[in-house]
């Protein structure tokens, strides 16, 4: 069944809608009709509009026009237009509802401008000012006033709140060009040199921008760039993938043979492991890769015995041949500091190895000794001939041309300090009744200088401690060591007379002064230091070496005198 004013939907127009009642679009109330079946309120009657003005040109036939007779069922059954169907690009023939009173009415006619023929005309008072359609509008929409909403420029009335629909947002124009300083980089945006910039934007339609040569040129450049970037990325991935495979699974790069005949000197720092050694060799052109050297070292049963020092090798050696040569004594070119060496002799060795003028290292030691890393307890002692004596620790050092004397001396001092700390000379000195660890190092140097073998060191240390004992009646506090006299004379004689020894006034001459000399007289090795830290307790006061290789120890001066007589007779007969 068809009802007047009924549209496609079924939702009612709520009586509380602001368009309902006295403030509605009718403007004037008509006679009250029969009661509404919904809320019992009287139905309003609206004045009949003249023929041709009743519906306007915006209706769809599914909604009654404003100012019309409402349907017999009340406002709750009224429906509203679908705006997406009303405002088509071309003016369409309006559709009328199926209210019986309208079925026989003639269809309105429109002119070429969309105005209803015989109804609203440009002379209509509402259309006097197109810019302001409300310019001549009276206060309300009465029944005897022209219906502005019958004009072509009229806006559709708002829908009730429960019927209002959200208009879809306009689709963005994807052809907008942000310009050279915005959006895409100019390279991807393409040039726009052929476009006439003076031409208005509204004349350059979308078809021109989308189908023009500029667009094609941009697309071609963009595709070319994408292909280039994509191709470069694939190449990079392939390269790094290959490198990863080589690093993980491939054989490391290596030279072949025993070298190209060009010798090179390589210094391996102390504490270097396989990778550190390999890096030094690669840096000097000996091996081709670090991994090759590490693999060769691991495969050699003696590979882990390679020590620090200076090696003479060849360039472009296979890793295996480099490992083999480094294990051979022929390749070692280290500076060897023997136990008991004096500093004066060590300075000469360093000068010769560095290829510098004789006396260069001795001068550095004399002028810069405080900057070379001595511990605090080794400084500021009275009458010391050489503050570095006892701190150029006996060991093997990688010394070669190009190095500086101060750097070599620093390494030796650091080595001595490390050993002294390891053995605990600071805390052990107090236990032995000494004033400081400096005295302990001095005793160790005497043990090293007077002992003929490592088995002598502990006995020799006891001799020193016993002679220094206050109140002893054997030596009365005198050490009387020939080695101290020879040190101050910078010699190594064994045929010294008592007159010569006892008449030379020097703090280092233990025949002239009681107690210890001002400082060490040589550089003791680790065994001599251990002997000084752990002397025997057998009552030894005297010693003599009959063959120059072993020592004999005695407790009394009479026993010692017998050995001296035996020694002198052997020399006469020999």
URHUFEN-V340556 format. One record per residue. RES is the residue in one small letter. SS is DSSP state (a for helix, b for strand, c for the rest). OMEGA is omega in radians with two decimals (none if undefined). D_LAST is the distance of its C-alpha to the last C-alpha in Angstrom with 1 decimal. Layout:
RES SS OMEGA D_LAST
RES SS OMEGA D_LAST
This chain:
x c -3.12 155.1
x c 3.13 154.7
x c -3.11 154.9
x c 3.09 155.5
x c -3.05 152.3
x b -3.13 150.0
x c -3.09 146.9
x c -3.11 144.1
x c -3.11 142.4
x c -3.10 143.6
x c -3.10 141.9
x c 2.99 144.5
x c -3.00 144.7
x c -3.13 144.1
x c -3.13 146.9
x c -3.13 144.4
x c -3.11 143.6
x c 3.13 144.4
x c -3.09 146.5
x c 3.01 148.8
x a -3.00 151.9
x a -3.12 153.4
x a -3.07 150.3
x c -3.07 150.3
x c 3.13 150.8
x c 3.10 154.5
x c -3.13 154.9
x c 3.11 158.4
x c 3.03 159.3
x c 3.12 162.1
x c 3.11 164.3
x c 3.12 162.6
x c 3.12 162.8
x c -3.10 162.6
x b 3.13 159.7
x c 3.11 156.3
x c -3.06 155.2
x c -3.06 151.8
x c 3.10 152.2
x c -3.12 156.0
x c 3.12 155.9
x b 3.14 158.8
x c -3.12 158.1
x c 3.07 158.3
x c -3.09 160.4
x c -3.13 159.4
x c 3.14 161.8
x c 3.10 162.3
x c 3.08 160.8
x c 3.14 162.8
x c 3.13 162.5
x c 3.11 159.4
x c -2.98 157.6
x c -3.01 157.1
x c -3.06 153.8
x c -3.10 152.2
x c -3.12 149.9
x c -3.08 146.8
x c -3.14 148.1
x c -3.09 147.0
x c -3.12 150.0
x c -3.11 148.0
x c 3.12 148.6
x c -3.14 151.7
x c 3.11 151.8
x c -3.06 151.8
x c 3.14 155.3
x c 3.07 156.6
x c 3.10 158.3
x c -3.10 155.7
x c -3.04 155.8
x c -3.08 157.9
x c -3.14 154.8
x c -3.07 153.4
x a -3.09 150.3
x a -3.11 148.0
x a -3.07 148.7
x b 3.13 148.1
x c -3.04 145.3
x c -3.00 143.5
x c 2.98 142.7
x c -2.96 139.6
x a 3.13 138.5
x a 3.09 136.4
x a -3.06 139.7
x a -2.98 141.9
x c 3.06 140.0
x c -3.12 139.7
x c -3.11 139.3
x c 3.09 143.0
x c -3.11 146.0
x c 3.10 147.1
x c -3.13 150.5
x c 3.10 150.5
x c -3.10 151.1
x c 3.09 153.6
x c -3.03 153.6
x c 3.07 156.1
x c -3.06 158.3
x a -3.06 161.8
x a -3.14 163.2
x a -3.01 160.9
x c -3.08 161.3
x c 3.14 164.4
x c 3.12 163.3
x c -3.14 162.6
x c 3.12 159.0
x c 3.10 157.9
x c -3.10 157.5
x b 3.09 154.7
x c -3.04 154.7
x c 3.10 151.8
x c 3.10 150.0
x c 3.13 150.0
x c 3.07 152.9
x b 3.14 155.5
x c 3.09 158.8
x c 3.13 161.5
x c 3.11 159.3
x c -3.04 156.6
x c 3.08 156.9
x c 3.10 154.8
x c 3.12 157.6
x c -3.06 156.7
x a -3.12 155.9
x a -3.11 152.5
x a -3.07 151.4
x c -3.12 152.5
x c -3.10 148.9
x c -3.13 146.4
x c 3.14 143.5
x c -3.06 144.9
x c -3.14 147.0
x c -3.04 147.8
x c -3.11 149.1
x c -3.06 152.8
x c 3.05 152.4
x c -3.03 154.5
x c -3.08 153.2
x c 3.13 153.5
x c -3.14 154.2
x c -3.13 157.9
x c -3.13 160.1
x c 3.10 162.0
x c 3.07 158.9
x c -3.14 157.3
x c -3.12 154.3
x a -3.09 151.4
x a 2.97 149.4
x a -3.13 151.8
x c -3.12 150.3
x c -3.08 147.6
x c -3.07 145.1
x c 3.05 145.5
x c 3.10 142.5
x c -3.14 142.7
x c 3.11 143.2
x c 3.09 140.3
x c 3.03 140.1
x c -3.06 140.3
x a -3.09 136.9
x a 3.14 136.7
x a -3.07 137.5
x c -3.08 135.4
x c 3.12 132.8
x c 3.13 129.5
x c 3.09 129.7
x c 3.12 126.8
x c -3.13 124.4
x c -3.13 124.7
x c -3.08 122.2
x c 3.13 119.7
x c -3.08 120.0
x c -3.12 116.9
x c -3.13 117.5
x c -3.12 116.8
x c -3.04 114.4
x c 3.14 112.3
x c -3.02 111.6
x c -3.09 108.5
x c -3.13 106.9
x c 3.05 107.7
x c -3.04 107.2
x c 3.03 105.3
x c -3.07 103.0
x a -3.11 104.8
x a 3.14 103.0
x a -3.13 104.5
x a 3.14 107.8
x c 3.13 108.4
x c 3.13 110.0
x c -3.00 113.5
x c -3.04 114.1
x c -3.09 117.2
x c 3.10 119.1
x c -3.08 121.6
x c 3.14 120.5
x c -3.12 124.0
x c -3.13 125.7
x c -3.09 126.7
x a -3.08 124.8
x a 3.09 127.9
x a 3.09 128.7
x c -3.04 125.4
x c 3.12 126.1
x a -3.14 123.7
x a -3.13 124.6
x a -3.11 123.4
x a -3.09 120.1
x a -3.03 119.4
x a -3.06 120.5
x c -3.13 119.7
x a -3.12 117.1
x a -3.14 115.0
x a 3.14 114.6
x a -3.13 113.7
x a 3.10 111.2
x a -3.14 109.6
x a 3.14 109.5
x a 3.12 107.8
x a -3.13 105.1
x a 3.13 104.5
x a 3.14 104.3
x a 3.14 101.8
x a 3.14 99.6
x a 3.13 99.7
x a -3.12 98.8
x a -3.14 95.9
x a -3.14 94.6
x a 3.12 95.1
x a 3.10 93.4
x a 3.10 90.5
x a 3.10 90.1
x a 3.13 90.1
x a 3.12 87.5
x a 3.12 85.2
x a 3.14 85.6
x a -3.12 84.7
x a -3.11 81.6
x a 3.05 80.2
x a 3.10 81.2
x a 3.14 79.2
x a 3.12 76.2
x a 3.13 76.4
x a -3.13 76.5
x a -3.12 73.5
x a -3.05 71.6
x a -2.96 72.5
x c -3.07 72.8
x c 3.09 71.8
x c -3.13 68.4
x c 3.13 66.4
x c -3.06 66.1
x c 3.00 62.9
x c 3.09 61.4
x c 3.06 60.5
x c -3.05 57.2
x b 3.09 53.8
x c -3.11 54.9
x c 3.10 56.4
x c -3.14 53.1
x c -3.09 53.3
x b 3.12 50.2
x b 3.13 50.6
x b -3.09 48.3
x b 3.11 49.6
x b 3.12 48.5
x b -3.11 49.1
x c 3.12 49.6
x c 3.10 48.1
x c -3.11 50.2
x c 3.03 52.1
x c -3.06 53.9
x a -3.11 55.2
x a 3.13 58.3
x a 3.09 56.4
x a 3.12 53.8
x a 3.11 56.7
x a 3.11 58.4
x a -3.14 55.4
x a 3.12 55.1
x a -3.14 58.9
x a 3.14 58.9
x c 3.06 56.3
x c -3.12 58.2
x c 3.13 55.7
x c -3.07 58.1
x c -3.14 61.9
x c 3.12 62.6
x a -3.12 61.0
x a 3.13 62.7
x a 3.14 61.2
x a -3.12 57.6
x a 3.12 58.3
x a -3.14 59.7
x a 3.11 56.8
x a -3.13 54.3
x a -3.11 56.2
x a 3.12 56.4
x c -3.10 52.6
x c -3.13 50.8
x c -3.02 47.9
x a -3.09 50.2
x a 3.13 49.9
x a 3.10 46.2
x c -3.05 46.6
x c 3.04 45.1
x c -3.14 45.7
x b -3.13 44.0
x b -3.11 44.3
x b 3.01 45.2
x b -3.08 45.7
x b 3.09 48.8
x b 3.09 51.7
x c 3.08 55.3
x c 3.06 58.0
x b 2.96 55.8
x c -3.09 57.4
x a -3.12 56.6
x a 3.13 54.8
x a 3.10 52.5
x a 3.10 51.7
x a -3.13 50.7
x a -3.13 48.5
x a 3.13 46.7
x a 3.08 46.2
x c -3.13 44.5
x c 3.10 42.1
x a -3.12 38.8
x a -3.10 40.0
x a -3.07 42.7
x b -3.12 40.8
x c -3.09 40.3
x c 3.00 39.6
x b -3.08 37.6
x b 3.07 34.8
x c -3.09 33.7
x c 3.10 30.5
x c 3.10 30.1
x c 3.11 28.7
x c 3.04 29.7
x c -3.11 31.0
x a -3.11 34.5
x a 3.12 33.6
x a -3.14 31.7
x a 3.12 34.5
x a 3.13 37.1
x a 3.12 35.5
x a -3.14 35.5
x a 3.11 39.1
x a -3.11 40.1
x a -3.12 38.6
x a -3.14 40.3
x a -3.12 43.7
x c 3.14 43.6
x c -3.12 44.4
x c 3.14 43.4
x c -3.13 40.0
x c -3.11 40.4
x a -3.10 43.6
x a 3.12 42.3
x a 3.13 40.7
x a 3.10 44.0
x a -3.13 45.9
x a -3.12 43.7
x a -3.05 44.1
x a -3.00 47.9
x a -3.05 49.0
x a -3.13 46.6
x a -3.09 49.7
x a -2.99 51.3
x c 2.98 48.6
x c 3.10 49.4
x c 3.04 47.3
x c -3.06 48.8
x a -3.11 50.6
x a 3.12 48.1
x a -3.07 45.4
x c 2.96 47.4
x c 3.04 48.0
x c -3.01 44.9
x c 3.01 44.2
x c -3.14 41.4
x c -3.14 40.1
x c -3.12 38.2
x c -3.11 39.1
x c -3.13 41.7
x c 3.13 40.6
x c -3.10 37.0
x c -3.11 36.6
x c 2.97 39.7
x c -2.88 38.4
x c 3.12 37.8
x c -3.13 35.1
x c 3.10 37.0
x b -3.07 38.4
x b 3.05 41.1
x c -3.11 43.6
x c -3.13 43.4
x c -3.12 45.0
x c -3.11 46.9
x c 3.09 50.1
x c -3.14 48.9
x c -3.13 48.8
x a -3.12 45.7
x a 3.11 47.6
x a 3.11 48.5
x a 3.14 44.9
x a 3.11 43.8
x a 3.13 46.8
x a -3.13 45.7
x a 3.11 42.2
x a 3.13 43.7
x a 3.12 46.3
x a 3.12 43.6
x a -3.14 41.7
x a 3.13 45.0
x a -3.14 46.0
x a 3.13 42.9
x a 3.10 43.1
x a -3.14 46.8
x a -3.10 46.1
x a 3.06 43.7
x c -3.08 46.0
x a -3.10 43.8
x a -3.09 46.9
x a -3.10 48.3
x a -3.12 45.0
x a -3.13 43.9
x a 3.14 46.8
x a -3.11 46.0
x c 3.10 42.5
x c -3.14 43.9
x c -3.10 42.9
x c -3.06 45.3
x c 3.11 45.3
x a 3.09 43.6
x a 3.10 41.9
x a 3.12 39.7
x a 3.11 38.9
x a 3.11 37.7
x a 3.10 35.6
x a 3.12 34.0
x a 3.12 33.4
x a 3.09 31.7
x a 3.09 29.3
x a 3.14 28.7
x a -3.08 28.0
x a -3.05 25.6
x a -3.11 23.5
x c -3.13 23.7
x c 3.10 21.2
x c -3.12 23.8
x a 3.12 27.5
x a -3.13 27.3
x a -2.88 25.8
x a -3.10 28.7
x a 3.10 31.2
x a 3.13 28.9
x a 3.10 27.7
x a 3.11 31.3
x a 3.09 32.1
x a -3.10 29.6
x a -3.10 31.4
x a -3.13 34.8
x a -3.14 34.0
x a 3.11 32.6
x a -3.10 35.7
x c 3.14 38.0
x c 3.06 40.2
x c 3.13 40.0
x c -3.08 36.7
x c -3.12 35.2
x c -3.09 31.6
x c 3.14 31.2
x c 3.07 34.8
x c -3.14 35.0
x c 3.09 32.0
x c 3.12 29.7
x c 3.09 26.9
x c 3.10 25.3
x a -3.07 22.9
x a 3.14 24.5
x a 3.08 27.8
x a 3.13 26.6
x a -3.13 24.9
x a -3.08 28.2
x a 3.08 30.4
x a -3.11 28.2
x c -3.14 28.1
x c -3.13 24.3
x c -3.12 21.3
x c 3.10 18.6
x c -3.13 16.1
x c -3.12 15.1
x c 3.14 18.6
x c 3.11 19.8
x a 3.12 22.6
x a 3.13 24.9
x a -3.05 24.7
x a -3.00 25.2
x a -3.09 28.1
x c -3.14 30.0
x c -3.07 30.6
x c 3.09 34.1
x c -3.11 34.5
x c -3.13 36.0
x c -3.10 33.0
x c -3.09 30.5
x c 2.99 30.3
x c -3.10 28.8
x c -3.11 32.0
x c 3.05 34.6
x c 3.02 35.3
x c -3.10 35.9
x c 3.00 35.3
x c -3.10 34.9
x c -3.11 38.1
x c 3.13 37.3
x c 3.13 34.8
x c 3.09 31.6
x c 3.11 31.3
x c -3.08 33.4
x c 3.03 32.7
x c -3.06 33.5
x a -3.12 35.9
x a 3.11 33.5
x a 3.11 32.1
x a 3.12 35.7
x a 3.09 36.6
x a 3.13 33.7
x a 3.13 35.1
x a -3.04 38.5
x c -3.11 37.6
x c 3.05 34.9
x c 3.13 34.1
x c -3.05 35.7
x c 3.05 33.2
x c -3.09 32.6
x c 3.06 29.2
x c -3.02 28.3
x b 3.13 24.6
x b 3.07 21.7
x b 3.11 18.0
x c -3.11 15.8
x c -3.10 12.5
x c -3.12 11.9
x c -3.11 14.2
x c -3.14 16.8
x c -3.11 18.3
x c 3.02 19.3
x b -3.05 20.1
x b 3.11 23.3
x b -3.07 24.7
x c -3.08 28.2
x c 3.14 27.7
x a 3.13 25.8
x a 3.10 24.8
x a -3.13 23.2
x a -3.13 21.4
x a 3.11 20.1
x a 3.13 18.6
x a -3.14 16.6
x a 3.11 15.5
x a 3.10 14.3
x a -3.12 12.3
x a -3.10 10.7
x a 3.13 9.9
x a 3.12 8.5
x a -3.12 6.0
x a 3.14 5.0
x a -3.12 5.4
x a -3.14 3.7
x c none 0.0
